[in-house]
Amino acid sequence: SVHAAVEAGLLIFVGNRKIIAWAREGLRWESESLSDEGVTVVRIDAETLYGRGWEMMRDREYGFELELKTGRLRCN
């Protein structure tokens, strides 16, 4: 899926395992692997992307947060 993070000036491209942020000047960041199969964006605010991923070994869904400026994972 694709999401607009207007305040951050980014387009967010969501894959099965990672997220890529694209700015006007090009690639801003690529996240680390966030899920074994399927990433869901829950919401995006001015500074943070909130999402959910799935962990195969524990068969559970979990939440995560990414800093929009850097793509740094805040919690997992």
Order of alpha helices (4+ residues) and beta strands (2+ residues): beta-beta-beta-beta-beta-beta-beta-beta
